[in-house]
Amino acid sequence: SKLLEIMFVRELSQATTTADKPLVIINTVNPAYCISQLQRHATPVLYFFIKLGGLILARTTEVGSRTLFAGAVAGKESHGMYMSDCKLKEPSAFVRSTDGLKTQRIVYEQLLKLLEHIEPGISENV
């Protein structure tokens, strides 16, 4: 899902960058795995492994929220970019490749098509 998000945001940021529209900064942030209560309804065995993994890998929700805040206050240089650990990062080599750019365009067009079916006229607002 993160890959699709990165691709869509990169294409959306290009579509919204024109001389006749004010710049709205659009970027993608990665808060990583954060400790939360989202898994509270998991089965006991799964919950155990989630908690165990959380002890080793997870950030606190406070630290995760800092990454979201960093994306919200980032400047023009972050437009269309991927941010991880509160810093601009290059997306994967695939995303930057010719095939990745083709896939990015397809993802964008397909998602806009689906959104247009749900809310007719939405793509005119891009």
N, C-alpha and C positions, 0 to 999 in steps of 0.2 A: 504494500500500500504506500510506503514511503517513496518508492521509485515512481509510481504513478503520480503521486502528489508533486514530486520534484519536476517531472516532465510537464505536467499540466501548468504549474506555476511559471515555469520558464517560458512556455508558449503564451500564457495569458499576459505575462508582463510585457512581452513583445507586442501583443495585440493592443495593449492599452497605452503604449508609448507612442504618441503622435503629437504633432505640434499644436493641434487644435483642442487637445484635452489637457486638463491639469494633471500633473504627475501624482498618482497615488502609488505609494511604494508597496510593492507586493513581494514578499520573500517567503522562504520555507525555513522553519526552525526544527531542530531535533532536540527535544527535551530529554531523550533517552529513556531508559527504564526507571520509573520513579515508584517509590513505596507509596501505596495508596490502598484504599478499600475497594477498588474495582473488582478484585477477585474474591470478595467475601462470600460469594455464593458458589464457589468452586467446590468440587467434591473434596472430602478430607485429604485424600492422597495427593491430588493435584494441588490443593492449598498448601500442603507441607512442602512440596517441591518449589512452589512459587515463593514461599517464605524463605526457604533455604537459598534459592537463587538470589532473592532480594538482599539477603545478608551479605552476599558476595559482590553482587553487581549493581544493585539499585542505588539511585540517588534519593535524597529526601525530596519531598514535594516542594520544599522551599528552594532547593538548588535547581530543580527542574523548572520552577516558575521563573527563575532568573533568566533562563534561556528564552522563554516566551517574551519576557519584558525586553530583553536585548533585541529581539526581532522587531518588537513594536516600536522601539525608539531608534532603530538603526537608520542611517542616512540614505541618501540617494544611491550611494555605492552598493547598497544591498539589494537594489531593485532587480528582481528576477534571480537572485542568488540563493544559495543553500547556506544555512548557518548551523554550526554545531559547536558546542561548548562556548557559545556567545561570540564566535568568530566566523568570518566568511570562510567557507571551505569550497574546494572544487568538488563537484559531484563525480561519480564514478567515470572511468574511462569510457564505458559504454554510453552513458548519457551524452558525453561530449563527441562521440563518434558520429560518422555519417549515418550509420544504421540507427543510432540512438536518436538523432535529430529527426529522421523519418518516422520513427516510432513515436516520438514526442508529438509530432504533428497529427498522427493518427489518433493518439490518446486524446488530444485536445478536441479534434473534430468529433470523435465518437461521444465524448462526454457532453459537449455542447449540444449534440443531436439528442441525447437522452434528456438533458435539462430542458431543451426546447419542447420536447414531448410533454414533460411535466408542467412546465410554465411557458406557454407560447409567448414569443417575443423577447425572451430573456437574452438571447444572443445579440439583440439590437442594442443592449445596454453596455456591451463590452467596448 
